[in-house]
Amino acid sequence: MKAKTINGKTPTEIQKELDECMSEGFIPTLATIILTNKEDAEELRSIFGKQGIEIFGITSPQKFSEDGITEAEILVMLLDIKPDHFKIILNEYEGSSAYEAGYNAGLSGKTAFANPGFIISPLDFRISYDGLIQGLTDAAGQDILIAGGGSGDPADFTGILFTNDVSSKGGLLALILDQDKVAISGLAVSGWKPVGTMKKITKSEGSWALTIDHEPAMHVIQRFLGKDIVRANPEGSGFIPTDLGYPLQFERASGNAIMKPALFFNPTELSVMIAGGVNEGDQFRFSLPPDFDVIDKVVESTRVSKRKEMPDADVLMVFSCIGRLGTFGPLISTEIEGLASTWGTPMIGFFSLGEFGKLDEGRCEFQGTTVSWVALKEK
C-alpha cells in the first residue's frame, strides 16, 4: 500500500495536487480528509467522487502530517489500499443513541469482515463516547481494535463528518479495515505522571461529578489546581469552561490509569463535568505538570511497536488531544516529529476532542489528554 499526503488552502488547490499525483501513476482508492471550513466538503466530495476515491472526511482546525503542523485549510492522506480491504460508514445520532450508532457500526464491521478493526471519529461531545465504545464492542467483540479521536472545532465543538454519499453535523464516522488483509498496530499513550493521594467520586450524575470525598467537586478541583483554571464564559450558558491542562488519572483494574480531563464547572451546583463520564466510587489522582518525559513516553510506544510487532508500516494516523497542544505549546512539534520518525512513512493527524484506543492489553476505551496512534501495513 502506498500513501501520500497533500494539502491546500482551497478545494481547487487540492484538485491540482491530486491531478499531479495521478499523472505520476499513483491511483488512490481512499482519501482521509481533514478540513477547517465545513463549506469545502461538498466540492471535495465532487472532486474525489469523480475519481472513484472513497472519502473519510472530518473537521478540525489543527492538523499535522509528517512535515509537522500545517496552516493549510485542507489536509489529505491518499492511499491506494485495495477496495476489498476496507469499508466506510457514517451513522448519525439523530433518532438514535450513541450506543445504537456504535452497535450498528460494529454490526457493519462484523458483516463485512471476519476480523474487523475500527478507526473512528465521532462528532458531538454531548453524547456518551463511553456508550459509543460499549455499542461497538457489544456488536463486534470486546477485544476488537478501535483507534481514533473526536473531531470538531474546539472553539464551539461544531463540525462536519462526510463520505462520498452523506454528511452529518453529529454522528459516528468509521473506517473499517479487514485485519486479515491489513496489519494494524496501535496504542493510546498519555505519559502524565500522577501526584498526590487518591480521591473518590462520592456523588455523580451522568458526566457530572457532584462531590469528591463528600465535598463539592468544584471546590476540590480548585483547591488542588488553583482558582485560575476558571475562565470567562462568553456563551452565557451557566457552565464555565475550565483551563485544566492536567488530566485526572482514574484508577483501572490493570493498574494503568485512564486520563479524563475536566471540561466544565457548574457554579450553581459546584459540580464538574468530566470527559467520558464518571461513576460513584471512581477513584483518581491529579497529574504533575508535564516535562519531556511525557513526550518521550509517547514516542517510545511507537518504537516498541516497531521492534516487536511492525518493523515496517505504510502509514501512520495520529489523534492527539487538543489539551496537549494547549499544555505543550511549541514543544508539541517535538512529539509530532518523534512519531513521524519511527517508521518514516506518510503520517496524518489532528488535535482531537477525546481519544479512543488501548492503554494496554485490555479493551479499547475513551479517554482524554492522550495520543492515540495507529500504524497500518497492507499484507
Protein Blocks (a to p, Z undefined) as FASTA:
>chain_A
ZZdddddfbfklmmmmmmmmmmnopacfbdcdddfblmlmmmmmmmmmmnopacdddddf
bdcdfkopcfbfbdcdddfbdfklpccddddfehpafklmmmmmmmmmmmmpmbdcdddd
dehjkbcfklmmmmmmmmnopkbccedddedjfklopacdddfkbccfbdcddddddfkl
mccdddddekpacedjddddfbdehjbcfbgghiafklmmmmmnojklpccdfkonopac
dfbfbccddddfkopacddddfbdcfknopacdehiaaehiacdddddddfklmmmmmmm
mmmmmmmmmmbafbdcddddfklmmmnmmmlmmmmmmmmmmnopacdddddebiaddfbl
bdcdddehiacddddddZZ
